[in-house]
Amino acid sequence: MTIHFERGSEWRKWDLHVHLPGTKLNNGYGSIKQNSNVLDRFCTILHNSDVQAFRLTDYFSLDTFFLATKHYRSLFPKDDKLFIPNLELRLTTAVNRSGEVINIHLLFNPNLEQVKINNFMHALRTSETIGPDSRSVSCDELDTPEQFKKATVDKKAIEAAIKDTFGPNALVPEHRQQYLLVVVSAKGDGIRPGGAGIERKKLLTDEIDKFSDAVFANESSRDYFLDVTRLETDENVKAKPVFDGSDAHNFDDLNKRLGKSINTGGDHRNVLWIKADLTYSGLLQTLVEPEDRVALQPNEPDEKHTYHIIDTITFPSNSNFPEKIVLNKNLNSIIGSRSSGKSALLAHIAYAVDPDSTVATQLKVSNIPDKNQVGPAAGYTWDDVKNGSCHVEWLSGSVGGRVIYIPQNGLYSLSEKPKEITSKIRPVLFNKYPEVKAAYEYYESRNKQTENIIETSIKSWFSNSELIKQEENNLRNCGDSKAISEEISGLHNKISSIQSNGLSSDDLKKLQNVLKEVADLKSTSEELDKNRKILTSVFPKDISNNQNVVQIQPGTIAVHIEIEPELTDLPVDLVSKITDLQTSTAKKLASQIEQIINQYASKLEIDIQETKSQIKSIQKTNSELINKDKENKEISCISEKITTLEKNIKNIEDIKEKIKSYYNKNANSIKSLTRALVTRRELISSFENQFNSASRELEELTFTVETGIDPSSIEQANREFNRRSNNDYIQHRGDDIDYIKAQDEPEAFLKSLFNNSLEVNKGYEKVNAAIDVFKLSDEIRFGAILDNDHIGGFEKSSMTPGKQALFALTLILSDSDEPWPLLIDQPEDDLDSRSIYNTIVPYLVKSKKKRQIIMVTHNANLVIGADSEEVIVANRHGEDRKNANHKLFSYLSGSLEYSKPNDVNCQTVLEKCGIREHACEILDGGAEAFQKREEKYKLI
């Protein structure tokens, strides 16, 4: 009867060296014949142990095996523990320095009939002889303790017994392994790894190594026997699994050693973990995957946390799906014919865990704009199946979690555009290397400041240049200051010649001074009144007195303080402290500004009143003189003209000062612009140096950084300029704008643009065109290298589709801080077989050790090459492919080692055969893939 394990290959404790009660040598259990409780006690200890498979051992005999296992099944009929008959033998030769003969073990297929094993025992001849003709004694003829103690066999005798019992073909290892496995000891009673034996016997050791299928040894010997080049000759040999066991000979050994790791007082025992079904067929898989299927260590060899593992999928209210599907912790492959419910099952799982993320992912991959139009399968939306909900149960029993869901064609949503690759690499790179993130954020923050300085400097230069142009026009309209001064001198002479109304020359001089002083005070009063009007226009509702004194209320001014870079990634308590300081500083600064404004407004009102008072005082004091002047209109008219001319001279001087100031501002703008351009280059160089100071790697990827100009940015700048005529920055008609020369001589370039030597096209502004030229700069792009092929940076990817898929997978998986389950639908689409086998398969083998993977596929290499622990065969009910209970979708799950001959009388498609047979029938891959499958899983 074939046992079916729905979860497929799982890590379980195996003990492949337990001696039976009544074992022919060193029996410490007591006599079975004298004490009927011995077998009860032995079976009960095995039953209560967490070890799931036992190789029950005796020396040169297996009589007790059948007695003990029959007794066990009568005591525990529902127990599915595996018992393998093990015949322990001693070879006639010794290869170690101690001269001990080699212990060799024959593990028989427990499905063999007892008569077949009895025939083998009769055919196996020992070195013992009896009778006058020295006839060799067979194993089943050994009787006395002394005979068992002295008995040995040679390799030829074992081969002869195999041939006599199972036929000539059984001498070929691949055929013989259907019946029995040869396991040699590499401990003290066996061959020694690494050439530790006597020199002249090393070749003999190699012959025994080649004859065996597996090895008994400690974990320190594991790497040696996995090395295919370990032989003395140049011949390669298969990698072999390394087993261990308790070697229990009594009840104390059983209680102390079963399922336990021991290394005390010279007693060194390992816990043996095997990832396989509890079947002989499962054990055979350790010969195919000796490194990945076998482990010697105290704890289960699985890195995953229980809250990261989906244990069960249920459909409690959906008549189209089965009530329950169980999953393996590692790689689960969903296979089936087209439209059999593979992708629908995967989508249901993703949606049950995280509906929003599932819908968003489906929208992104399918390019469907409406979220109400995506669903678990073609023609179905999530609204269509909302009443048939799917539930996910985590192994930990926890509620909630997440999955990484990659629908069909999801790996190819990764853009081919190198610039967009940077945005996809960046979060993964920053998560792996926080120091790179900090350096990049510093670069971005400083570069942003630098770009702002560049833009501000250019705008300021153009603004000041316009003002210079305007003021120079105003200056030309004001006339010549020298001519005006000469005219004022002539007017003064004219006044001196006028003698009227009793005004002496001193009176005239004094009168002119009084009139000038009053005019100056009036001008000051007008300026002060103008400033008051500015205040009252900004704070019109805050005039709180009858004297028009502006007094703003507390809270009128708002101050915002920005911090670069942003604080979001800093520790919470540190952000809180900085935020409190930011808030308190803003409030304090706002209060100080309000106080300054109020003080200024109060002083402004005082100055206005004082100025008016001074005017009145001067006019009152000099009223007599002023009245006399009024009587003499000519002198008054001349004095006013002099005042006007003097104001004009002052205006000319003011304009000249303004022009000088604007030129100085332009000089400062050029300095700031030049300094910013230098700083920008230094920032990029500094980041490159920091990035390249260490290797930046993730899985098999090596991250790179490149700097360069985006051609589209140059094209954008070109569109703004008239390139039909030649100038200093466009040498030939149609050339690109020479931005490098422009940035090397910024003032000359800006003048050329301002003076129209370099023209902009219609619809574009000079200042914006200049900004775009000076913002043309190297940008930072990230890339990645995989097996000497690159992606990202500034060049088109050189990766094959397979490598690009692997690159995408690496980024997608590494973008998660926790190893949540990966749900991926047909990663093989549009990939060639070589890419699948050389890139995706090794990645799956490596990744499944860190995270649970649930994969939909048609490809044999992905299922078999990656040694899928569980295969889920999907079927859609139809007249020619019926499901049990007429469910629309049904699933059969199990391991690839689960084999069951095709039952032509079976009415349902899934139950007619085993997982192995379904895989051979369903999976794509051609003759080569089938040949590999047959070789790997011994389908002969």
RAPEWO-V811532 format. One record per backbone hydrogen bond with DSSP energy under -0.5 kcal/mol. CO is the residue of the C=O (numbers start at 1). NH is the residue of the N-H. Records with the same first field share a line. If there is no record, write none. Layout:
CO->NH ; NH
This chain:
3->5
4->6
5->8
10->276
12->274
13->52 ; 53
14->272
15->55
17->19 ; 247 ; 248
18->57
20->23
26->28
31->35
35->38
36->40
37->41
38->42
39->43
40->44
41->45
42->46
43->47
44->48
45->49
50->13
52->82
53->15
54->56 ; 84
55->18
56->86
57->20
58->60 ; 88
62->66
63->67
64->68
65->69
66->70
67->71
68->72
69->73
70->74
71->75
72->76
76->79
82->54
84->56
85->108
86->58 ; 88
87->89 ; 106
88->60
89->104
90->153
93->102
95->198
96->99
100->95 ; 96
102->91
103->185
104->89
105->107 ; 183
106->87 ; 108
107->181
109->112
113->116 ; 117
114->118
115->119
116->120
117->121
118->122
119->123
120->124
121->139 ; 140
123->125
124->139
128->137
130->135
131->134
135->130
137->126
138->141 ; 142
139->142
144->148
145->149
146->150
147->151
152->127
153->92
154->158
155->159
156->160
157->161
158->162
159->163
160->164
161->165
162->166
163->167
167->170
168->171
169->172
171->173
172->175 ; 176
173->177
175->178
176->179 ; 180
179->109
181->107 ; 183
182->213 ; 214
183->105
184->216
185->191
187->190
189->103
192->195
198->201
199->202
201->205
202->206
203->207
204->208
205->209
206->210
207->211
208->212
213->241
214->184
215->217 ; 243
216->186
218->221
219->222
221->225
222->226
223->227
224->227
225->240
226->228
227->230
228->237
241->215 ; 243
243->217
244->16
248->19
249->28
250->254
251->255
252->256
253->257
254->258
257->260
260->262
262->269
264->267
266->268
267->264 ; 269
269->262
270->272
271->273 ; 297
272->14
273->295
274->12 ; 276
276->10
277->279
279->283
280->284
281->285
282->285
283->286
284->287 ; 288
285->289
289->293
293->275
295->273 ; 297
300->302
305->308
306->309 ; 395 ; 396
309->311 ; 395
311->327
312->393
313->325
314->391
315->318
317->319
318->321
320->889
323->315
325->313
330->332 ; 853
331->333 ; 869 ; 870
332->334 ; 855
333->335 ; 872
334->857
335->874
337->340
341->345
342->346
343->347
344->348
345->349
346->350
347->351
348->352
349->353
350->354
354->358
355->359
356->360
357->361
358->362
359->363
360->364
361->365
362->366
363->367 ; 368
367->369
369->371
370->373
371->374
374->382
377->380
380->377
381->385
383->386
385->388
387->389
389->317
391->314
392->394
393->311 ; 312
394->397
398->394 ; 400
402->821
403->405
404->406 ; 823
405->407
406->825
407->410
409->412
410->413
411->414
417->420 ; 421
418->422
419->423
420->424
421->424 ; 425
422->426
423->427
424->428
425->429
426->430
427->431
428->432
429->433
433->436 ; 437
434->438
435->439
436->440
437->441
438->442
439->443
440->444
441->445
442->446
443->447
444->448
445->449
446->450
447->451
448->452
449->453
450->454
451->455
452->456
453->457
454->458
455->459
456->460
457->461
458->462
459->463
460->464
461->465
462->466
463->467
464->468
465->469
466->470
467->471
468->472
469->473
470->474
471->475
472->476
473->477
474->478
475->478 ; 479
476->479
479->481
480->484
481->485
482->486
483->487
484->488
485->489
486->490
487->491
488->492
489->493
490->494
491->495
492->496
493->497
494->498
495->498
497->499
500->503
502->504
504->508
505->509
506->510
507->511
508->512
509->513
510->514
511->515
512->516
513->517
514->518
515->519
516->520
517->521
518->522
519->523
520->524
521->525
522->526
523->527
524->528
525->529
526->530
527->531
528->532
529->533
530->534
531->535
532->536
533->537
534->538
535->539
539->542
540->543
542->544 ; 551
545->548
548->550
549->544
553->556
560->562
567->570
571->575
572->576
573->577
574->578
575->579
576->580
577->581
578->582
579->583
580->584
581->585
582->586
583->587
584->588
585->589
586->590
587->591
588->592
589->593
590->594
591->595
592->596
593->597
594->598
595->599
596->600
597->601
598->602
599->603
600->604
601->605
602->606
603->607
604->608
605->609
606->610
607->611
608->612
609->613
610->614
611->615
612->616
613->617
614->618
615->619
616->620
617->621
618->622
620->623
622->626
623->627
624->628
625->629
626->630
627->631
628->632
629->632
631->633
632->636
633->637
634->638
635->639
636->640
637->641
638->642
639->643
640->644
641->645
642->646
643->647
644->648
645->649
646->650
647->651
648->652
649->653
650->654
651->655
652->656
653->657
654->658
655->659
656->660
657->661
658->662
659->663
660->664
661->665
662->666
663->667
664->668
665->669
666->670
667->671
668->672
669->673
670->674
671->675
672->676
673->677
674->678
675->679
676->680
677->681
678->682
679->683
680->684
681->685
682->686
683->687
684->688
685->689
686->690
687->691
688->692
690->693
691->694
695->697
696->703
698->701
701->698
702->785
704->783
706->781
708->779
709->711
710->713 ; 714
711->715
712->716
713->717
714->718
715->719
717->720
718->721
720->761
721->723
723->734
727->730
729->738
730->727
732->735
737->739
738->742
739->743
740->744
741->745
745->749
746->750
747->751
748->752
749->753
750->754
751->755
752->757 ; 758
753->756
757->759
759->722
761->764
765->769
766->770
767->771
768->772
769->773
770->774
771->775
773->776
775->777
779->708
781->706
782->793
783->704
784->791
785->702
786->789
789->786
790->798 ; 799
791->784
792->795
800->804
801->805
802->806
803->807
804->808
805->809
806->810
807->811
808->812
809->813
810->814
811->815
813->816
818->820
821->404 ; 823
822->824 ; 854
823->406
824->826 ; 856
826->829
828->831
832->836
833->837
834->838
835->839 ; 840
836->841
839->843
840->844
841->845
842->846
843->847
844->848
846->849
847->850 ; 851
849->303
852->822
853->332 ; 855
854->824
855->334
856->826
858->924
859->863
860->864 ; 865
861->865 ; 866
863->868
864->867
868->896
869->9
870->333
871->873 ; 894
872->335 ; 874
873->892
874->337
875->890
878->881
881->878
882->909
883->886
884->887
888->877
890->875
892->873
894->871
895->898
897->899
898->916
900->914
902->904
903->906
908->912
909->912
910->913
912->903
914->918
915->919
916->920
917->921
918->922
919->923
924->860
925->929
926->930
927->931
928->932
929->933
930->934
931->935
932->936
933->937
934->938 ; 939
938->940
